[in-house]
Amino acid sequence: MKQRIFLSPPHMSGNEQTYINEAFETNWIAPLGPNVDAFEKEMCGVTGAGAALATSSGTAAIHLALKLLNIQQGDTVFCSSLTFIASANPVLYEKAEPVFIDSEPDSWNMSPLALQRAFQDAIRERKLPKAVIVVNLYGQSADYDPILEICSHYNVPVIEDAAESLGAHYKHKKSGTLGTFGIFSFNGNKIITSSGGGMLVSNDPERIERAKFLATQARDQAVHYEHSVLGFNYRLSNILAGVGRAQLELLSDRVNARRERFQCYYEALHRFDGIDFMPEADYGLHTRWLTTLTLNPDQTGVSSAEVISALANENIESRPVWKPLHLQPLFKRNKYYPHEEQVSVSDELFLNGLCLPSGSNLTLEQQEIILNTFSKLVKQPV
């Protein structure tokens, strides 16, 4: 069998073992320790955030942000629809109701037009959302100026889901630092990984201290174990934080490598009619965590599903663009606001979208195999 080419595999530097060995040598195998403290500090240095909390996952970080904003049963939270379900599941943990917002075509991220309509309806219904969760999709920040202007007008805080966009910029501001809270993921497929884990960041150190309290089972100050409020087991381990520290040292290299992989795809495929890559908005830097594109079957002679199948036959992993959350069975009764009244951008992106292998350790030889397989399927340009 041909060697498997993965969509976005981990890319180890070798220095991870240094931090892991140090944890073993000093017996810091307990859940917390020096690597956790240093990882949080180093993330603040990289992002410019005022304070950070290392968590067991990006999902845990979102949940903590919702707890800090006092999201409760019956509240509503506006959420990006075109994303992984982990962005919205924590809303359900608190028995609140997600309301889904479409993407706009220029960045594939949250549509300010749809967001404004959702707020106008909320005013009429006298039920403003308690928060807005904005996802930075596939390595690119959403257009935050209009989004933050709308949310500020209604005095509603923003949680910036930067799980896929560590290293991206928005108008010279680092991804994850534009909202009241920012969250990152270090899952195995992300641009850097700690095997599993996440980070909650904010410019409000007091709120991060509160999150730390909640994330460590909400233990009160006492000699014995005293608990007055519900807490969680949401902290990152000292060993995994060591992996994350080594990975973070090479963030710029990993971003550059992914952008180079994207450029190779672009140069080979943009000449084909009916192939359009995810745009890079002029307001910032796109990390190209994943190279994503759409195919028009009428022009290319092939659908995204057929490309995925053909690549799979060559042992190459590829995927559709995220299935929008408003189309998921779990959320079939939840409200959804399209970009325009009769135009759902996220539906079209899911129908025709494709994610290609994009790892920073993808070799030129592997990329050539992918491109050869892909190009054979697509109708040649006239």
C-alpha positions, -999 to +999 in steps of 0.1 A: +000+000+000+012+035-008+024+056+021-005+075+037-006+113+030-025+129+059-045+162+058-026+179+086-003+156+107+018+167+137+052+181+128+076+175+157+108+196+160+128+173+182+131+198+210+098+185+226+118+157+242+140+182+260+110+196+279+095+162+285+128+148+299+130+179+322+096+171+335+106+135+342+139+144+357+123+169+381+093+146+387+068+172+375+045+145+363+015+160+382-011+178+361+005+213+366+041+225+368+068+247+353+060+238+317+024+249+321+034+282+337+060+289+310+037+279+281+011+304+293+037+331+296+052+323+262+018+324+246+012+358+260+045+368+245+036+355+210+000+368+209+003+400+230-025+388+253-024+401+288-030+367+305-034+331+295-047+298+309-036+265+295-065+241+292-071+204+284-087+215+250-099+244+230-135+233+238-127+236+275-114+271+269-147+281+252-167+266+280-147+285+306-153+318+286-190+311+286-189+305+324-170+337+329-197+356+309-224+339+331-242+321+302-271+303+317-301+281+307-324+300+284-297+325+272-288+328+235-254+329+220-247+339+184-222+315+167-204+310+134-221+283+114-193+272+091-171+255+117-164+224+137-191+215+163-168+221+192-173+259+187-210+255+197-212+225+219-202+244+251-233+266+246-254+234+251-234+224+282-249+254+298-284+247+284-283+279+264-294+282+228-270+288+199-282+310+170-261+304+138-247+331+116-236+326+080-202+333+064-195+361+039-177+352+006-146+375+010-131+356+040-155+326+045-159+339+081-189+354+100-210+377+078-215+412+094-247+415+073-262+384+088-250+393+123-267+427+120-300+411+110-298+386+139-293+415+163-322+434+148-345+404+154-331+400+189-340+436+197-376+431+184-379+399+204-363+417+235-338+390+239-302+400+231-276+373+230-252+370+260-222+365+238-211+361+201-186+333+193-167+342+161-146+315+144-114+323+125-117+297+098-088+276+083-062+301+095-078+334+086-093+360+110-128+372+105-134+409+096-135+421+132-140+459+127-176+457+116-183+427+139-169+444+170-187+476+161-220+458+159-214+438+192-202+470+210-233+488+199-254+462+216-229+458+245-225+421+238-190+405+244-171+385+217-154+352+222-128+348+194-124+311+185-089+312+171-085+274+173-074+273+136-057+307+133-027+309+157-001+330+139-026+350+118-030+388+119-059+412+117-047+447+108-015+440+127-033+426+157-026+390+166-054+365+161-071+356+194-067+390+210-095+410+194-124+398+216-132+398+253-117+363+253-097+343+227-093+306+225-067+284+208-065+247+202-033+225+202-050+194+189-029+170+169-040+185+135-034+221+144-005+244+132+013+235+164+003+208+188+007+197+224-010+164+214-042+177+230-048+210+247-059+245+244-055+280+257-078+308+270-065+343+267-077+377+277-065+412+285-083+409+319-060+390+343-086+388+370-110+369+347-082+345+338-075+339+375-112+331+379-110+307+350-080+290+366-101+286+397-130+270+378-106+248+357-091+232+388-123+219+403-131+253+419-113+245+451-117+271+478-088+283+500-087+258+529-065+231+543-091+205+534-109+203+501-137+229+502-160+236+472-187+263+470-193+263+432-192+238+404-157+234+389-141+214+361-110+193+354-098+215+325-061+221+331-033+210+307-007+186+319+028+196+326+042+171+301+019+181+273+027+218+280+063+209+274+054+196+239+035+228+233+065+250+243+088+234+218+062+237+191+056+273+198+092+281+193+088+272+156+054+289+150+067+313+123+084+285+105+053+264+105+032+293+092+057+300+064+057+263+054+019+261+052+018+292+031+044+277+008+024+246+004-007+267-004+013+287-030+024+255-047-012+243-050-023+278-062+003+280-090-006+245-102-044+248-101-056+284-103-054+282-141-083+257-142-117+272-148-141+266-119-114+263-092-114+291-066-092+291-035-103+305-002-094+342-005-068+359+016-086+391+029-065+423+025-069+431+062-045+405+075-022+374+072-038+340+065-017+311+079-032+287+054-036+261+082-055+242+055-054+248+018-091+251+009-108+256-024-141+252-042-149+234-075-177+243-099-186+209-113-201+224-145-167+240-153-143+214-139-162+183-149-157+168-114-172+174-080-154+178-047-168+144-036-153+127-067-119+144-060-120+132-024-128+097-035-100+097-061-075+109-036-086+083-011-079+056-037-043+069-037-042+068+002-044+106+003-066+122+030-087+151+020-121+164+033-150+186+024-152+220+039-170+220+073-206+210+072-224+241+086-238+237+121-272+248+110-274+217+088-264+194+116-292+172+130-283+183+165-292+219+156-321+214+132-344+235+154-320+264+159-323+297+141-300+305+113-292+338+095-278+336+060-255+362+045-284+375+024-321+366+026-318+340-002-280+334-002-264+310+022-226+312+016-218+284+040-242+260+023-224+266-011-190+262+005-199+229+020-215+217-013-184+225-034-156+229-009-125+208-005-095+207+020-062+194+006-033+180+026-015+210+041+010+198+067+041+218+073+060+185+068+043+177+035+071+170+010+073+184-025+072+148-038+040+141-019+025+173-031+033+164-067+015+131-062-016+150-050-015+175-078-010+148-105-040+129-091-061+160-089-051+174-123-061+142-141-097+147-129-101+183-139-112+195-173-082+212-190-084+249-196-091+260-232 
